[in-house]
């Protein structure tokens, strides 16, 4: 039984640490850096209770932002336009000649960021409005 909890702790530490590490790189590169950092912090908080306070604070801020974004028509429309533009730019950059690894990586990360933004906007529609 003890070995299972040790394996679980090591696994969560490795996955959460890797997500934090990748998120830090994505802050400088095109990509959803803050989202990946938040995800890494959430994973780590399942195993380390001292991090739970920070993860809860991030979750509350994210829900508050989703409430504002999902129920404000102009912000929602702008968010959809930006996400579509990001996906389009990612496809264009990824298909540019010559196709080097960096262009493919940049294009893929722009497409991924646009898709994540679009999914976030759609999910934000399901969050109850601020005055509900």
N, CA, C and O atoms as a MOPAC input file, in Angstrom:
PM7 MOZYME 1SCF
protein

 N      0.82000 1    -1.18900 1     0.00000 1
 C      0.00000 1     0.00000 1     0.00000 1
 C      0.86700 1     1.25700 1     0.00000 1
 O      0.55200 1     2.24000 1    -0.67100 1
 N      1.95900 1     1.21400 1     0.75700 1
 C      2.83500 1     2.36900 1     0.85000 1
 C      3.51500 1     2.65300 1    -0.48300 1
 O      3.73200 1     3.81100 1    -0.84000 1
 N      3.85300 1     1.59100 1    -1.22200 1
 C      4.52300 1     1.78100 1    -2.51100 1
 C      3.58600 1     2.44000 1    -3.52400 1
 O      4.04200 1     3.20600 1    -4.37300 1
 N      2.26700 1     2.15100 1    -3.44600 1
 C      1.31800 1     2.80700 1    -4.34100 1
 C      1.25700 1     4.30000 1    -4.08100 1
 O      1.21300 1     5.08600 1    -5.02600 1
 N      1.25400 1     4.70600 1    -2.82300 1
 C      1.20100 1     6.13500 1    -2.51400 1
 C      2.50100 1     6.82700 1    -2.91200 1
 O      2.48700 1     7.98400 1    -3.33100 1
 N      3.62300 1     6.12200 1    -2.78100 1
 C      4.89800 1     6.69200 1    -3.21100 1
 C      4.94000 1     6.84700 1    -4.73400 1
 O      5.40200 1     7.86500 1    -5.25000 1
 N      4.45300 1     5.83000 1    -5.44300 1
 C      4.40100 1     5.90800 1    -6.90600 1
 C      3.48000 1     7.04400 1    -7.33700 1
 O      3.80500 1     7.79400 1    -8.25700 1
 N      2.34400 1     7.17000 1    -6.68100 1
 C      1.40100 1     8.24100 1    -6.99800 1
 C      2.04100 1     9.60600 1    -6.76000 1
 O      1.91600 1    10.50400 1    -7.59300 1
 N      2.72100 1     9.76500 1    -5.63700 1
 C      3.35700 1    11.05100 1    -5.31400 1
 C      4.43400 1    11.40000 1    -6.33800 1
 O      4.52200 1    12.54200 1    -6.78800 1
 N      5.25000 1    10.41400 1    -6.70300 1
 C      6.30500 1    10.65800 1    -7.69400 1
 C      5.68600 1    11.00500 1    -9.04400 1
 O      6.15300 1    11.92000 1    -9.72300 1
 N      4.64000 1    10.28300 1    -9.43600 1
 C      3.98400 1    10.53200 1   -10.71400 1
 C      3.38700 1    11.93900 1   -10.77000 1
 O      3.58100 1    12.65800 1   -11.75000 1
 N      2.66400 1    12.33100 1    -9.72200 1
 C      2.06400 1    13.66400 1    -9.69500 1
 C      3.14000 1    14.74400 1    -9.67000 1
 O      2.97800 1    15.79700 1   -10.28700 1
 N      4.22900 1    14.49000 1    -8.96500 1
 C      5.31500 1    15.45800 1    -8.90400 1
 C      5.96600 1    15.62500 1   -10.27600 1
 O      6.24600 1    16.74400 1   -10.70600 1
 N      6.20300 1    14.51100 1   -10.95300 1
 C      6.82300 1    14.58200 1   -12.28500 1
 C      5.91000 1    15.27500 1   -13.29300 1
 O      6.36200 1    16.13700 1   -14.04500 1
 N      4.63600 1    14.90500 1   -13.31300 1
 C      3.70000 1    15.50300 1   -14.27200 1
 C      3.49800 1    16.98600 1   -13.96200 1
 O      3.56800 1    17.82000 1   -14.86400 1
 N      3.25100 1    17.31700 1   -12.70900 1
 C      3.05000 1    18.71900 1   -12.33600 1
 C      4.29100 1    19.55500 1   -12.58000 1
 O      4.19600 1    20.67400 1   -13.08400 1
 N      5.46000 1    19.02400 1   -12.22700 1
 C      6.71300 1    19.74700 1   -12.46100 1
 C      6.98100 1    19.95400 1   -13.93900 1
 O      7.44200 1    21.02000 1   -14.34800 1
 N      6.69300 1    18.93200 1   -14.74800 1
 C      6.88200 1    19.06500 1   -16.19600 1
 C      5.94800 1    20.12900 1   -16.77300 1
 O      6.35200 1    20.91500 1   -17.63000 1
 N      4.70200 1    20.15000 1   -16.30300 1
 C      3.76300 1    21.16700 1   -16.77600 1
 C      4.22400 1    22.56300 1   -16.38100 1
 O      4.14100 1    23.49100 1   -17.18600 1
 N      4.70800 1    22.72400 1   -15.15500 1
 C      5.23400 1    24.02900 1   -14.74200 1
 C      6.41800 1    24.43500 1   -15.60500 1
 O      6.51000 1    25.58800 1   -16.02500 1
 N      7.31800 1    23.50900 1   -15.87400 1
 C      8.49900 1    23.77600 1   -16.68000 1
 C      8.11300 1    24.19200 1   -18.10300 1
 O      8.63000 1    25.18000 1   -18.62500 1
 N      7.21000 1    23.44200 1   -18.72500 1
 C      6.75000 1    23.77300 1   -20.07700 1
 C      6.01600 1    25.11100 1   -20.07300 1
 O      6.18000 1    25.91000 1   -20.99500 1
 N      5.21300 1    25.35800 1   -19.04800 1
 C      4.50000 1    26.63100 1   -18.94600 1
 C      5.43600 1    27.81600 1   -18.87300 1
 O      5.16400 1    28.86500 1   -19.45700 1
 N      6.54700 1    27.65700 1   -18.15400 1
 C      7.52600 1    28.74700 1   -18.08700 1
 C      8.12600 1    29.03400 1   -19.45800 1
 O      8.33200 1    30.19400 1   -19.81500 1
 N      8.40600 1    27.98900 1   -20.22700 1
 C      8.90900 1    28.19400 1   -21.58200 1
 C      7.86100 1    28.85600 1   -22.46800 1
 O      8.18800 1    29.70200 1   -23.30000 1
 N      6.60200 1    28.46800 1   -22.28700 1
 C      5.54300 1    29.02600 1   -23.12100 1
 C      5.24000 1    30.48200 1   -22.78800 1
 O      4.55200 1    31.15600 1   -23.55500 1
 N      5.73800 1    30.97700 1   -21.66200 1
 C      5.58700 1    32.40500 1   -21.38600 1
 C      6.40500 1    33.22400 1   -22.38400 1
 O      5.99900 1    34.31800 1   -22.77500 1
 N      7.55500 1    32.69300 1   -22.79300 1
 C      8.41300 1    33.39600 1   -23.74600 1
 C      8.07900 1    33.02300 1   -25.19100 1
 O      8.27500 1    33.83200 1   -26.09700 1
 N      7.58100 1    31.81500 1   -25.41300 1
 C      7.21800 1    31.34800 1   -26.75100 1
 C      5.72400 1    31.56900 1   -26.95600 1
 O      4.98500 1    31.75800 1   -25.99000 1
 N      5.27400 1    31.54700 1   -28.21800 1
 C      3.82500 1    31.65600 1   -28.41700 1
 C      3.13500 1    30.39400 1   -27.90700 1
 O      3.42400 1    29.28800 1   -28.36300 1
 N      2.24900 1    30.56800 1   -26.98700 1
 C      1.54300 1    29.42600 1   -26.42300 1
 C      0.83700 1    29.81000 1   -25.13800 1
 O      1.05200 1    30.90400 1   -24.61500 1
 N      0.00600 1    28.93200 1   -24.62600 1
 C     -0.78500 1    29.21400 1   -23.42500 1
 C      0.01700 1    28.99100 1   -22.14100 1
 O     -0.29300 1    28.08200 1   -21.37000 1
 N      1.04200 1    29.81100 1   -21.90600 1
 C      1.93300 1    29.62400 1   -20.77000 1
 C      1.24000 1    29.65400 1   -19.42200 1
 O      1.43800 1    28.76100 1   -18.59800 1
 N      0.42300 1    30.68300 1   -19.19000 1
 C     -0.24300 1    30.80400 1   -17.88500 1
 C     -1.21300 1    29.65900 1   -17.64200 1
 O     -1.35300 1    29.18300 1   -16.51600 1
 N     -1.87900 1    29.22100 1   -18.69900 1
 C     -2.81000 1    28.10900 1   -18.55300 1
 C     -2.07500 1    26.82500 1   -18.18000 1
 O     -2.54100 1    26.06400 1   -17.33200 1
 N     -0.93400 1    26.58500 1   -18.80800 1
 C     -0.16400 1    25.37500 1   -18.52000 1
 C      0.42700 1    25.44800 1   -17.11200 1
 O      0.47000 1    24.44200 1   -16.40300 1
 N      0.88200 1    26.63600 1   -16.70400 1
 C      1.38800 1    26.80600 1   -15.33600 1
 C      0.27300 1    26.53400 1   -14.32300 1
 O      0.49200 1    25.85700 1   -13.31900 1
 N     -0.91500 1    27.06200 1   -14.59200 1
 C     -2.04600 1    26.82400 1   -13.68800 1
 C     -2.38000 1    25.34000 1   -13.61100 1
 O     -2.67900 1    24.82000 1   -12.53600 1
 N     -2.32900 1    24.66500 1   -14.74700 1
 C     -2.60600 1    23.23500 1   -14.76100 1
 C     -1.55500 1    22.46600 1   -13.96200 1
 O     -1.89400 1    21.55000 1   -13.21300 1
 N     -0.29000 1    22.83000 1   -14.11800 1
 C      0.77400 1    22.18800 1   -13.34900 1
 C      0.60800 1    22.40400 1   -11.85100 1
 O      0.82200 1    21.49200 1   -11.05200 1
 N      0.22400 1    23.62000 1   -11.48400 1
 C     -0.00200 1    23.92600 1   -10.06600 1
 C     -1.17000 1    23.12500 1    -9.51600 1
 O     -1.12600 1    22.66400 1    -8.37600 1
 N     -2.20900 1    22.95700 1   -10.31400 1
 C     -3.35700 1    22.16400 1    -9.87300 1
 C     -2.95100 1    20.70100 1    -9.64800 1
 O     -3.33300 1    20.09100 1    -8.64800 1
 N     -2.18000 1    20.14900 1   -10.58000 1
 C     -1.74000 1    18.75400 1   -10.44600 1
 C     -0.88900 1    18.59000 1    -9.19100 1
 O     -1.06700 1    17.63800 1    -8.43200 1
 N      0.03100 1    19.51800 1    -8.98000 1
 C      0.88600 1    19.43900 1    -7.78700 1
 C      0.08100 1    19.61000 1    -6.50400 1
 O      0.41000 1    19.01000 1    -5.48000 1
 N     -0.97000 1    20.42400 1    -6.55200 1
 C     -1.75500 1    20.67500 1    -5.33200 1
 C     -2.51600 1    19.43700 1    -4.87200 1
 O     -2.89700 1    19.35700 1    -3.70400 1
 N     -2.74800 1    18.47500 1    -5.75400 1
 C     -3.42600 1    17.23900 1    -5.34200 1
 C     -2.54900 1    16.42000 1    -4.40300 1
 O     -3.05600 1    15.66700 1    -3.57100 1
 N     -1.24500 1    16.56500 1    -4.53400 1
 C     -0.31600 1    15.78800 1    -3.71700 1
 C      0.32700 1    16.61700 1    -2.61500 1
 O      0.75700 1    16.06800 1    -1.60000 1
 N      0.39800 1    17.92500 1    -2.80000 1
 C      1.04700 1    18.81100 1    -1.82200 1
 C      0.02500 1    19.83200 1    -1.31900 1
 O     -0.25000 1    20.81700 1    -2.00500 1
 N     -0.53400 1    19.61000 1    -0.14000 1
 C     -1.59100 1    20.48900 1     0.38600 1
 C     -1.16300 1    21.95100 1     0.53100 1
 O     -2.01500 1    22.83800 1     0.47600 1
 N      0.12400 1    22.22400 1     0.71400 1
 C      0.55900 1    23.61600 1     0.86100 1
 C      0.34800 1    24.41100 1    -0.43000 1
 O      0.22300 1    25.63500 1    -0.38400 1
 N      0.30700 1    23.74300 1    -1.56000 1
 C      0.07100 1    24.42800 1    -2.83300 1
 C     -1.41800 1    24.60500 1    -3.12300 1
 O     -1.78900 1    25.35700 1    -4.02400 1
 N     -2.25900 1    23.92700 1    -2.37500 1
 C     -3.69700 1    23.97100 1    -2.63900 1
 C     -4.25500 1    25.38800 1    -2.53200 1
 O     -5.15200 1    25.76200 1    -3.28800 1
 N     -3.72500 1    26.17500 1    -1.59400 1
 C     -4.20300 1    27.55700 1    -1.42200 1
 C     -3.96100 1    28.36300 1    -2.69700 1
 O     -4.83200 1    29.12100 1    -3.12500 1
 N     -2.78700 1    28.20500 1    -3.30500 1
 C     -2.47700 1    28.92700 1    -4.53700 1
 C     -3.33100 1    28.43400 1    -5.70100 1
 O     -3.79100 1    29.22800 1    -6.52200 1
 N     -3.53500 1    27.14100 1    -5.76700 1
 C     -4.35000 1    26.57100 1    -6.83900 1
 C     -5.80500 1    27.02400 1    -6.70200 1
 O     -6.45600 1    27.33600 1    -7.69900 1
 N     -6.30900 1    27.05800 1    -5.47700 1
 C     -7.68400 1    27.52000 1    -5.26200 1
 C     -7.83800 1    28.98100 1    -5.65500 1
 O     -8.85000 1    29.36500 1    -6.24300 1
 N     -6.84600 1    29.79400 1    -5.33400 1
 C     -6.90300 1    31.21200 1    -5.69400 1
 C     -6.90500 1    31.37500 1    -7.22000 1
 O     -7.64600 1    32.20100 1    -7.75300 1
 N     -6.08100 1    30.59300 1    -7.91900 1
 C     -6.07300 1    30.65200 1    -9.38700 1
 C     -7.40900 1    30.19900 1    -9.96600 1
 O     -7.91100 1    30.77900 1   -10.92900 1
 N     -7.97500 1    29.15400 1    -9.36800 1
 C     -9.25500 1    28.64100 1    -9.86000 1
 C    -10.35800 1    29.68200 1    -9.69100 1
 O    -11.18100 1    29.86800 1   -10.58600 1
 N    -10.37400 1    30.36300 1    -8.53800 1
 C    -11.38400 1    31.39600 1    -8.30900 1
 C    -11.23700 1    32.55800 1    -9.27800 1
 O    -12.23100 1    33.09600 1    -9.76600 1
 N    -10.00000 1    32.94500 1    -9.55600 1
 C     -9.77300 1    34.02400 1   -10.52800 1
 C    -10.21800 1    33.59600 1   -11.92000 1
 O    -10.79900 1    34.39000 1   -12.66100 1
 N     -9.94800 1    32.34700 1   -12.27500 1
 C    -10.33200 1    31.85100 1   -13.59600 1
 C    -11.85300 1    31.81100 1   -13.74100 1
 O    -12.38600 1    32.18200 1   -14.78700 1
 N    -12.55400 1    31.36500 1   -12.69700 1
 C    -14.01600 1    31.31800 1   -12.75000 1
 C    -14.58300 1    32.73400 1   -12.83700 1
 O    -15.53400 1    32.97300 1   -13.58000 1
 N    -14.01300 1    33.66500 1   -12.09200 1
 C    -14.46000 1    35.05800 1   -12.16500 1
 C    -14.25600 1    35.65000 1   -13.54400 1
 O    -15.12300 1    36.35700 1   -14.05700 1
 N    -13.12100 1    35.36700 1   -14.13800 1
 C    -12.85100 1    35.85100 1   -15.49400 1
 C    -13.80400 1    35.21200 1   -16.49600 1
 O    -14.27900 1    35.87400 1   -17.41900 1
 N    -14.07900 1    33.93400 1   -16.31500 1
 C    -14.99900 1    33.24300 1   -17.21800 1
 C    -16.39900 1    33.83200 1   -17.12200 1
 O    -17.09100 1    33.96700 1   -18.13000 1
 N    -16.81100 1    34.18100 1   -15.91900 1
 C    -18.13600 1    34.79900 1   -15.75500 1
 C    -18.21300 1    36.11600 1   -16.51700 1
 O    -19.19300 1    36.38500 1   -17.21100 1
 N    -17.17700 1    36.92900 1   -16.38200 1
 C    -17.16100 1    38.21200 1   -17.08500 1
 C    -17.12400 1    38.01900 1   -18.59200 1
 O    -17.87900 1    38.65600 1   -19.32700 1
 N    -16.25500 1    37.15000 1   -19.04300 1
 C    -16.04200 1    36.95300 1   -20.47100 1
 C    -17.22600 1    36.27700 1   -21.14700 1
 O    -17.64600 1    36.69100 1   -22.22800 1
 N    -17.75600 1    35.26100 1   -20.52800 1
 C    -18.80900 1    34.47900 1   -21.16100 1
 C    -20.12800 1    35.19600 1   -21.30100 1
 O    -20.94300 1    34.81900 1   -22.14300 1
 N    -20.36300 1    36.21600 1   -20.50300 1
 C    -21.66700 1    36.87200 1   -20.52400 1
 C    -21.58000 1    38.34400 1   -20.91100 1
 O    -22.50800 1    39.11100 1   -20.65700 1
 N    -20.47900 1    38.73400 1   -21.51800 1
 C    -20.32300 1    40.08300 1   -22.05600 1
 C    -20.20500 1    39.92900 1   -23.56800 1
 O    -19.17500 1    39.46600 1   -24.05800 1
 N    -21.24700 1    40.31000 1   -24.32000 1
 C    -21.29000 1    39.98600 1   -25.75600 1
 C    -20.10700 1    40.53300 1   -26.55900 1
 O    -19.59600 1    39.84300 1   -27.44100 1
 N    -19.67100 1    41.74000 1   -26.27300 1
 C    -18.57300 1    42.32600 1   -27.04300 1
 C    -17.27200 1    41.58300 1   -26.75200 1
 O    -16.52800 1    41.25400 1   -27.67600 1
 N    -16.99200 1    41.31600 1   -25.47400 1
 C    -15.77600 1    40.56900 1   -25.12600 1
 C    -15.80800 1    39.15600 1   -25.70900 1
 O    -14.79100 1    38.63700 1   -26.16900 1
 N    -16.98200 1    38.55100 1   -25.68200 1
 C    -17.11200 1    37.20400 1   -26.23400 1
 C    -16.82800 1    37.22700 1   -27.73800 1
 O    -16.08400 1    36.38400 1   -28.23900 1
 N    -17.40700 1    38.17200 1   -28.44800 1
 C    -17.19500 1    38.27100 1   -29.89700 1
 C    -15.73100 1    38.55300 1   -30.21700 1
 O    -15.17400 1    37.96500 1   -31.14400 1
 N    -15.10900 1    39.44500 1   -29.46000 1
 C    -13.68800 1    39.72400 1   -29.68200 1
 C    -12.83600 1    38.49000 1   -29.39300 1
 O    -11.87300 1    38.21400 1   -30.10700 1
 N    -13.18800 1    37.76000 1   -28.36000 1
 C    -12.45200 1    36.54300 1   -28.03200 1
 C    -12.55200 1    35.50200 1   -29.13200 1
 O    -11.56300 1    34.84900 1   -29.46800 1
 N    -13.74600 1    35.34500 1   -29.69600 1
 C    -13.92200 1    34.39900 1   -30.80000 1
 C    -13.10900 1    34.86100 1   -32.00800 1
 O    -12.45800 1    34.04900 1   -32.66500 1
 N    -13.14500 1    36.16200 1   -32.30200 1
 C    -12.38000 1    36.68600 1   -33.43800 1
 C    -10.88400 1    36.46300 1   -33.24600 1
 O    -10.18700 1    36.08000 1   -34.18500 1
 N    -10.39200 1    36.70000 1   -32.04000 1
 C     -8.96500 1    36.50000 1   -31.76600 1
 C     -8.60200 1    35.02100 1   -31.87400 1
 O     -7.55000 1    34.68300 1   -32.41700 1
 N     -9.45800 1    34.13900 1   -31.36500 1
 C     -9.13900 1    32.71000 1   -31.43500 1
 C     -9.11900 1    32.22400 1   -32.88100 1
 O     -8.25400 1    31.43000 1   -33.25200 1
 N    -10.05000 1    32.68300 1   -33.69300 1
 C    -10.06100 1    32.30700 1   -35.11100 1
 C     -8.82500 1    32.86500 1   -35.81300 1
 O     -8.22000 1    32.17900 1   -36.63800 1
 N     -8.44400 1    34.10800 1   -35.49200 1
 C     -7.24800 1    34.71300 1   -36.08100 1
 C     -5.99400 1    33.93700 1   -35.67600 1
 O     -5.09400 1    33.74400 1   -36.49300 1
 N     -5.93100 1    33.49600 1   -34.42600 1
 C     -4.77100 1    32.71500 1   -33.97100 1
 C     -4.66800 1    31.38800 1   -34.71200 1
 O     -3.58000 1    30.98700 1   -35.12400 1
 N     -5.78800 1    30.71400 1   -34.88000 1
 C     -5.76800 1    29.44300 1   -35.60500 1
 C     -5.34700 1    29.68900 1   -37.05000 1
 O     -4.51800 1    28.95400 1   -37.58800 1
 N     -5.91400 1    30.72100 1   -37.68600 1
 C     -5.55100 1    31.04200 1   -39.06500 1
 C     -4.08000 1    31.40200 1   -39.20500 1
 O     -3.40700 1    30.94500 1   -40.12900 1
 N     -3.58200 1    32.22400 1   -38.28400 1
 C     -2.16300 1    32.60000 1   -38.32000 1
 C     -1.27600 1    31.38400 1   -38.10500 1
 O     -0.22700 1    31.26600 1   -38.73900 1
 N     -1.67700 1    30.48600 1   -37.22800 1
 C     -0.90500 1    29.28000 1   -36.99100 1
 C     -0.82100 1    28.39300 1   -38.21700 1
 O      0.23000 1    27.82300 1   -38.51300 1
 N     -1.93700 1    28.27800 1   -38.93200 1
 C     -1.94000 1    27.47600 1   -40.15900 1
 C     -1.03800 1    28.12100 1   -41.20300 1
 O     -0.25800 1    27.43300 1   -41.86100 1
 N     -1.14000 1    29.43500 1   -41.35700 1
 C     -0.30700 1    30.14100 1   -42.34200 1
 C      1.17300 1    29.99400 1   -41.99600 1
 O      1.98200 1    29.65700 1   -42.86100 1
 N      1.52700 1    30.24200 1   -40.74800 1
 C      2.93100 1    30.14000 1   -40.33500 1
 C      3.43600 1    28.71100 1   -40.49000 1
 O      4.56100 1    28.49500 1   -40.94100 1
 N      2.62300 1    27.74800 1   -40.12600 1
 C      3.03800 1    26.35000 1   -40.21600 1
 C      3.23900 1    25.86100 1   -41.63400 1
 O      4.02700 1    24.94700 1   -41.87100 1
 N      2.53000 1    26.46400 1   -42.58300 1
 C      2.63000 1    26.03100 1   -43.97900 1
 C      3.58400 1    26.87200 1   -44.81900 1
 O      3.74900 1    26.61300 1   -46.01100 1
 N      4.21100 1    27.87300 1   -44.21400 1
 C      5.13300 1    28.74200 1   -44.95700 1
 C      6.34900 1    27.96100 1   -45.43400 1
 O      6.79900 1    27.02000 1   -44.78000 1
 N      6.86700 1    28.36600 1   -46.58100 1
 C      8.09700 1    27.76100 1   -47.09900 1
 C      9.28300 1    28.53800 1   -46.57100 1
 O      9.12600 1    29.74800 1   -46.40500 1
 N     10.40900 1    28.00700 1   -46.29700 1
 C     10.66400 1    26.58800 1   -46.11400 1
 C     10.11100 1    26.13000 1   -44.76700 1
 O     10.09400 1    26.89000 1   -43.79900 1
 N      9.67300 1    24.91500 1   -44.72200 1
 C      9.06800 1    24.37300 1   -43.50100 1
 C     10.14600 1    23.89200 1   -42.55400 1
 O     10.57100 1    22.73800 1   -42.61200 1
 N     10.57500 1    24.76400 1   -41.70000 1
 C     11.56300 1    24.36400 1   -40.69400 1
 C     10.82600 1    23.92400 1   -39.43500 1
 O      9.62500 1    24.15200 1   -39.28900 1
 N     11.55500 1    23.30000 1   -38.54400 1
 C     10.95500 1    22.83600 1   -37.29900 1
 C     10.40300 1    23.96600 1   -36.45800 1
 O      9.37200 1    23.81200 1   -35.80400 1
 N     11.08800 1    25.11500 1   -36.46900 1
 C     10.62500 1    26.23200 1   -35.64200 1
 C      9.31900 1    26.81200 1   -36.17900 1
 O      8.45700 1    27.21000 1   -35.39600 1
 N      9.15900 1    26.86500 1   -37.49600 1
 C      7.90300 1    27.38200 1   -38.04900 1
 C      6.75000 1    26.42800 1   -37.76200 1
 O      5.63900 1    26.85700 1   -37.45100 1
 N      7.02000 1    25.14700 1   -37.86700 1
 C      5.97000 1    24.17700 1   -37.55400 1
 C      5.57700 1    24.25700 1   -36.08400 1
 O      4.39400 1    24.20000 1   -35.75000 1
 N      6.57600 1    24.38900 1   -35.20400 1
 C      6.30900 1    24.48800 1   -33.76200 1
 C      5.52100 1    25.75700 1   -33.45400 1
 O      4.55600 1    25.72200 1   -32.69100 1
 N      5.93300 1    26.88300 1   -34.05000 1
 C      5.23100 1    28.14800 1   -33.83200 1
 C      3.80200 1    28.06200 1   -34.34900 1
 O      2.86800 1    28.49300 1   -33.67200 1
 N      3.62500 1    27.50800 1   -35.54300 1
 C      2.28200 1    27.36500 1   -36.09300 1
 C      1.40700 1    26.47500 1   -35.24100 1
 O      0.24400 1    26.78800 1   -34.98500 1
 N      1.97600 1    25.35200 1   -34.80000 1
 C      1.19900 1    24.42300 1   -33.96700 1
 C      0.82000 1    25.05500 1   -32.63300 1
 O     -0.29300 1    24.85600 1   -32.14600 1
 N      1.74000 1    25.81400 1   -32.03900 1
 C      1.41700 1    26.43100 1   -30.74500 1
 C      0.38000 1    27.54100 1   -30.90400 1
 O     -0.43600 1    27.75200 1   -30.00700 1
 N      0.40000 1    28.25600 1   -32.03700 1
 C     -0.64600 1    29.25700 1   -32.27400 1
 C     -2.00500 1    28.59400 1   -32.46300 1
 O     -3.01100 1    29.06600 1   -31.93300 1
 N     -2.03200 1    27.50800 1   -33.21300 1
 C     -3.29800 1    26.77700 1   -33.40800 1
 C     -3.80000 1    26.25100 1   -32.06800 1
 O     -4.98200 1    26.38300 1   -31.75400 1
 N     -2.90900 1    25.65500 1   -31.27700 1
 C     -3.30100 1    25.12800 1   -29.96900 1
 C     -3.82900 1    26.24300 1   -29.06500 1
 O     -4.83400 1    26.06200 1   -28.37800 1
 N     -3.15800 1    27.38900 1   -29.06500 1
 C     -3.61000 1    28.51800 1   -28.24100 1
 C     -4.98600 1    29.00300 1   -28.68300 1
 O     -5.84300 1    29.29800 1   -27.84900 1
 N     -5.19800 1    29.08500 1   -29.99900 1
 C     -6.49700 1    29.51500 1   -30.50000 1
 C     -7.60200 1    28.54400 1   -30.13700 1
 O     -8.70300 1    28.95800 1   -29.77300 1
 N     -7.31500 1    27.25800 1   -30.23500 1
 C     -8.31700 1    26.24300 1   -29.88100 1
 C     -8.62000 1    26.29400 1   -28.38200 1
 O     -9.77900 1    26.20400 1   -27.97700 1
 N     -7.58000 1    26.43800 1   -27.56500 1
 C     -7.79100 1    26.53100 1   -26.11400 1
 C     -8.63700 1    27.75200 1   -25.77400 1
 O     -9.53500 1    27.67500 1   -24.93500 1
 N     -8.35000 1    28.88500 1   -26.42900 1
 C     -9.15100 1    30.09100 1   -26.19000 1
 C    -10.59600 1    29.85900 1   -26.60200 1
 O    -11.51200 1    30.24500 1   -25.87500 1
 N    -10.81700 1    29.24000 1   -27.74800 1
 C    -12.18100 1    28.99700 1   -28.21100 1
 C    -12.92900 1    28.05400 1   -27.26900 1
 O    -14.09800 1    28.29100 1   -26.96300 1
 N    -12.27900 1    27.00200 1   -26.81000 1
 C    -12.90400 1    26.07400 1   -25.86200 1
 C    -13.21300 1    26.79800 1   -24.55100 1
 O    -14.26700 1    26.58600 1   -23.95100 1
 N    -12.28700 1    27.65300 1   -24.11100 1
 C    -12.51200 1    28.42800 1   -22.88500 1
 C    -13.72300 1    29.33700 1   -23.03500 1
 O    -14.52500 1    29.46200 1   -22.10900 1
 N    -13.85900 1    29.97100 1   -24.19200 1
 C    -15.01300 1    30.84600 1   -24.42800 1
 C    -16.32000 1    30.06200 1   -24.41700 1
 O    -17.31600 1    30.50800 1   -23.84800 1
 N    -16.30900 1    28.90400 1   -25.04500 1
 C    -17.53100 1    28.09000 1   -25.08000 1
 C    -17.87900 1    27.61000 1   -23.67300 1
 O    -19.04400 1    27.64400 1   -23.27700 1
 N    -16.88400 1    27.16600 1   -22.92300 1
 C    -17.14600 1    26.72700 1   -21.55100 1
 C    -17.57500 1    27.88400 1   -20.65900 1
 O    -18.35200 1    27.69000 1   -19.72400 1
 N    -17.07600 1    29.09100 1   -20.94000 1
 C    -17.45200 1    30.26300 1   -20.14000 1
 C    -18.94000 1    30.57600 1   -20.29300 1
 O    -19.54700 1    31.16200 1   -19.39700 1
 N    -19.52100 1    30.18900 1   -21.41400 1
 C    -20.96000 1    30.38300 1   -21.61400 1
 C    -21.78000 1    29.54600 1   -20.63100 1
 O    -22.92400 1    29.88400 1   -20.32600 1
 N    -21.19700 1    28.46600 1   -20.14200 1
 C    -21.92300 1    27.56100 1   -19.24500 1
 C    -21.83200 1    28.00000 1   -17.78100 1
 O    -22.57100 1    27.49000 1   -16.94000 1
 N    -20.92900 1    28.94600 1   -17.46500 1
 C    -20.79400 1    29.45200 1   -16.09900 1
 C    -21.94000 1    30.43300 1   -15.84200 1
 O    -22.22000 1    31.28200 1   -16.68900 1
 N    -22.60500 1    30.33100 1   -14.69300 1
 C    -23.69900 1    31.26200 1   -14.41300 1
 C    -23.22100 1    32.72100 1   -14.45100 1
 O    -22.08600 1    33.00300 1   -14.06800 1
 N    -24.06700 1    33.64600 1   -14.90700 1
 C    -23.67100 1    35.05500 1   -14.94800 1
 C    -23.35200 1    35.59400 1   -13.55400 1
 O    -23.78300 1    35.01800 1   -12.55500 1
 N    -22.59200 1    36.70800 1   -13.47900 1
 C    -22.17400 1    37.24400 1   -12.17600 1
 C    -23.31900 1    37.57400 1   -11.24000 1
 O    -23.16700 1    37.42600 1   -10.02800 1
 N    -24.46700 1    38.01800 1   -11.75300 1
 C    -25.54800 1    38.40300 1   -10.86000 1
 C    -26.55600 1    37.28000 1   -10.65200 1
 O    -27.65300 1    37.52200 1   -10.15100 1
 N    -26.20200 1    36.06000 1   -11.02800 1
 C    -27.15300 1    34.94400 1   -10.82400 1
 C    -26.93700 1    34.31500 1    -9.45600 1
 O    -27.63300 1    33.36600 1    -9.09600 1

